């Protein structure tokens, strides 16, 4: 009887502390385990309408080739109702993703949640991640579209990421980040001049919300510390173009993430030392037309009204 009471208390505390959701109950998404890793990998009913990874190969940690697969992040206690597939705001096809991440929307990582705990490290996130794409000196092309509604809030002081290229077992390499003034920037963590990340504007703040924005990214990945190349197009206009390192010193295995990731939340709270901290609101982003290819043609830009030979 005593053991039962303790179990109920523990369960109550966990439910109060985290926005707990069973990730196996998101409409349109089918969850499964890969081997016995216990992690929430998934397939999608609408498949390529939302994301197309069929044109590239991914690889296991030991180097063997495998199909690319998607997984929610955080792995454990994925925040409830923060990711849905909907048909009201769509860029192309029939459906699009909607992410809505607010205060307390955090979880844990690693098998059984024994890895990083976002909830005690000033992080909140609702993201889709994947396994690492095949390495080597080569080009990768990425496309995705984003719609950010006017009511979406990205608080100054917090690092607000909406798309990432992350290294496996290493730090983040590149991000699309919402800046303090509401602009959208390319954030480079590898080619830093002064110890912190470098920022290059992609869109001014008056073009970020209330419209679909379409992005193409080309990265020439090369072994660290050799120099590759990065290009970013926004709505077919070339906005980022430079040579630089494209891998960090810890890992040459990389993967894409999209969704909402907030870090350094304490910086927002610290602004109100000794005062009541106001509500931070909710960050909302819609995503559609996501693809990765070995070349531009494999992205099928025609679906969004563009073509590779017309990228400026």
N, C-alpha and C positions, 0 to 999 in steps of 0.2 A: 504494500500500500504506500509506504514511504517513498519507494523508488518511483511509483507511478506519479505521485504528486510532484516530485523533483522533475520528472520528464515533462510534465505539463507546464511547470514554471519555465523551464529552459525553452520550450517551444514558443511560449508567450513572449519571452524576451526577444527571441530571434525574429518573430513576426513584427514586433514593435520596432526593432532596430533597422530592419531592411524591408524594402518593397519587394517582398518575395513573390515570385511567379513560377509556376510550372511551365518551363519553356516548351514542353511537349503539347501545349494547347494553344498555339497561335494559328488562326485560320489561314489556310493556304500553304502552310509550312509543315514538312514532315521530318521529324527529328529521329536521329539514330546515333549509335555509338560506333566509332571506328576502332575495330578490335575491342579491347577492354579498357580504353582510355577513360571511359566514363564522361566524356565531354559531349556537349550538345551540337553535333554536326547536323546539317539539314539539307534536304532537297526542297524544291519549290514546285507547286502545282503548275504555275504559269511558266516556269523554266526560263527560256531565253527571252521572254517578254521583259524580264526584270534584270537578268544578269547572264552574260555569255562568256564562259571560261573555256569553251570547247576548242578554241584555236591554239591554246598553249598547253604545255605539260608542267605538272608540278612534281616535287620530289620529296621522298622521305628524308629524315635527318641523316640516314646512312648513305644517301645518294641515289637510291633506286627511284626510277620514274613511276609516277602514279597520276591518276586523274586529279584535277583540281577540285576542291570541295570547300564549302562554306560552313561557318560556325558562328554562333552568337558570342558576343563578348560584353559583359563578363560571363564566364562559364557557369558559375554557380550563383543562384539568386538573381538571375537576369530580371531587371526591373519590370514589374507588371505593366502591361498595356503601353509600353514605350516603343514598340515596333509593331506595325500592322501593314498589311497589304490592302490597298484601297483603290477605288476606281473613279474617284471624284476629281482629283487633281493629277493629271497624267500628261507626260510629255509625248510619248509615242506608244503605240500598242494599246492594251486594254487596262493595265493596272500599273501602279507605282508603289514604292515604299513610302511609309510615313514614320518618322522617328520623332518622339516627343519626350525629352529628358528634363526633369525638374529636380527640385531639392530632395535629397535623400535617395535619389535613383542611382544606386551603386550596388556592387556585388563583389564576388571573390573569384580568384583564378586558380589554375592548377587542379590536379586531380583531387576531388573531394573538397575543393575550396581551400586547400592548404598552401596556396601560393600567395601572390599579392592580394591584399585586401583593400579595395578602393575606398571603402567606407571609413577607414582609419588613416588614410594617407591623402586626404584632401582631393579625392577624385570622384567624379560621377561619369557614367558612360552608358550608352546603349548603341552598340556597334555590330556590324557584320565583319568578320575576319575570314581568313582562308589559310590553307597550307602554302608553303613557300613555292614560288614558281622556279623553274629550272634555271640553274646558275650558268655562268660563263660570260665571256665578253660578247655582248649581244644587245640589240635594241628590244625594248618593249614599248608598246603603244597602249594607252589607256583612254577610255572615254567614259564620261558620266554627265548627267544633267541634274541640276539642283533647283528647287523652288523653295524659297524661304518666305513664309507669310509675314505680314506686317507685325502681327502680335508676338512673333518669336523674339525672345530676349536672350542677348549674349552680354553678360555683365562685364564691364571694364574691370581690369585687375585679374580676372580669371583667364587662363589660356583656353580658348575655345576652338577646338579642331573639328573639321567636318569631313576630312579625307586624309589618308596617310599612306606613305610607303614606309614600312617598318622592317627592321632587320630581325631575323630569327635569332633568339638568344642574345640580343643586343638592343641598343636604343633605337628610337625613331630616326629616320633619315630625312624625310620630307613631309610637310603638311600643307593642306589648305587650311588657313586659320582666319577666323573673324577677328579683326583688330579692335582696339579700344574705341575707335571712332566709327565702327560699323563697316569698315572697308574689308575686302577679302584679299588676303595676301598669300604668296608662296613663301613658306618658311623652310629654310635650309639649315639643318643642324650639323652638316658635315663640313661645309666650306665657310667656316666662321672666321672672321678677321679679328674679333675682340673677345672671344671666349663664349659669347652667346650666339643664338641663331641669327641668320641673315634673313631679312624680309624684303620681298619684291611685290609691289602691288599688282594684283590681277584685275580687280574691279573696284572702282570708287564706291563709296557707301550708298550713293543714290541709285546704283544699278544692282545692288545686292538683293533687295527684297521685292516681292510682288511681281516677279517675272521668272520664267524659266531661263536659266543660263546653262549653256552647253560648253563642256570642257574637253579638250584633247591634250594629253600629256605624252611626250616622247622622252624616254630616258635611255641613254646608251650606258648600260652597266659595264664596268670594267673592274678588275681586281684592285683593291686598295694597295698603294696610294696613287695608282694611275688615274689619269684624267679622262672622264667621259664627257657627256653633253646632256643638257636638259633644255627642253622646249615645252612651253605651255601656251595653248591657244584658248581664248575665251570668245565664244560666239564667232569662231573662225578667224579671229584676229590674234596674231602672235603677240603675246604680252610678256613672256619670259623666254630668254634665249642666252645661254652662257655655257662655257666649258667649266667643268669642275669635277671633283671626286663624286662618285655615285655609290660607293660602298664605304662603310666605316671600318675601323681597324679590328672590330670584334667579330664580324660575321659578313659573309658575302651571299647569304641566303636572305631573300626579301619576299615580302607579301604585301598585298593591298588591304586596307581597312577603310570602311566608310560608315557613316553614322556620327553621332554626337559624342565627343570626348572632352570633358572639362577637367583641368588640373589646376593646382595652386588655388583651390577655393578659399583657403585661409586668407589670401590677400584681400579678397572682398570683405571678409568678416573683420579683418584688422583695421579697415577704414573707419569702423564704428566702435572702436575701443571705448568702453564705458557707456555706450549708448545702445538702444534697442536696434538690432540688425533687421533692416527691412527685408521682406520677401524678395527672392531673386527672380521669381517668375519661371517660365518654362521655355526651353529652347526647342524649336520645331523646324525640321528640315524634311522635304520630300526629295526622293532620288528616283531616277529612271534612266533607262538606256545605258546600262553599265556593261562594259566589255573590256577585255584585254586581248591583244593580238601581237603577233611577231612583226606585223607591218600594218600600215594605216588601212589598207584595203580590208583587212579582216575585221575592222571595227564597224563596217556597214554604216558609214556616216550618212548615207542617203536617207535612212529612216528618219533623221532629224532635219533633212533638207540641205545637207552639206555634201561636199565631195572632197577627196584627198587633194586633188589638183587645184582646189580653190581655197585651201588654207593659206591665209595671207602670210 
